[in-house]
């Protein structure tokens, strides 16, 4: 590493914990706790079929879909 690289990371470069990154990390931890606290079997109906699955699977799937859609939205706004 060059001295310039170490100086920029010490002043809050790409590896720093910014308030936004801390908020996202706290939100991810809360979502994971919520998902894994809800482990009972539930019936889920999506249009026609009805399936029985653990609630945590449905919550995790919705969280992943939301993260992908949110990431796509943020990437499109930065262009």
KAWOLIN-V563371 format. One record per residue. N is the residue number from 1. RES is the residue in three letters. SS is DSSP state (helix for helix, strand for strand, loop for the rest). NEAR is the number of other C-alpha atoms within 10 Angstrom. Layout:
BEGIN
N;RES;SS;NEAR + N;RES;SS;NEAR
END
This chain:
BEGIN
1;UNK;loop;5 + 2;UNK;loop;6 + 3;UNK;helix;7 + 4;UNK;helix;8 + 5;UNK;helix;10 + 6;UNK;helix;11 + 7;UNK;helix;11 + 8;UNK;helix;13 + 9;UNK;helix;12 + 10;UNK;helix;11 + 11;UNK;loop;10 + 12;UNK;loop;11 + 13;UNK;loop;13 + 14;UNK;loop;10 + 15;UNK;loop;10 + 16;UNK;loop;13 + 17;UNK;loop;12 + 18;UNK;loop;12 + 19;UNK;helix;9 + 20;UNK;helix;9 + 21;UNK;helix;11 + 22;UNK;helix;12 + 23;UNK;helix;12 + 24;UNK;helix;12 + 25;UNK;helix;13 + 26;UNK;helix;12 + 27;UNK;helix;12 + 28;UNK;helix;13 + 29;UNK;helix;12 + 30;UNK;helix;11 + 31;UNK;helix;15 + 32;UNK;helix;15 + 33;UNK;helix;11 + 34;UNK;helix;14 + 35;UNK;helix;17 + 36;UNK;helix;14 + 37;UNK;helix;11 + 38;UNK;loop;13 + 39;UNK;loop;14 + 40;UNK;loop;10 + 41;UNK;strand;12 + 42;UNK;strand;13 + 43;UNK;strand;10 + 44;UNK;strand;14 + 45;UNK;strand;10 + 46;UNK;strand;7 + 47;UNK;loop;6 + 48;UNK;loop;6 + 49;UNK;strand;7 + 50;UNK;strand;10 + 51;UNK;strand;11 + 52;UNK;strand;10 + 53;UNK;strand;14 + 54;UNK;strand;15 + 55;UNK;helix;19 + 56;UNK;helix;19 + 57;UNK;helix;15 + 58;UNK;helix;14 + 59;UNK;helix;18 + 60;UNK;helix;16 + 61;UNK;helix;12 + 62;UNK;helix;12 + 63;UNK;helix;16 + 64;UNK;helix;12 + 65;UNK;helix;12 + 66;UNK;helix;12 + 67;UNK;helix;12 + 68;UNK;helix;12 + 69;UNK;helix;12 + 70;UNK;helix;12 + 71;UNK;helix;12 + 72;UNK;helix;11 + 73;UNK;helix;11 + 74;UNK;helix;11 + 75;UNK;helix;10 + 76;UNK;helix;9 + 77;UNK;helix;8 + 78;UNK;loop;6 + 79;UNK;loop;5
END
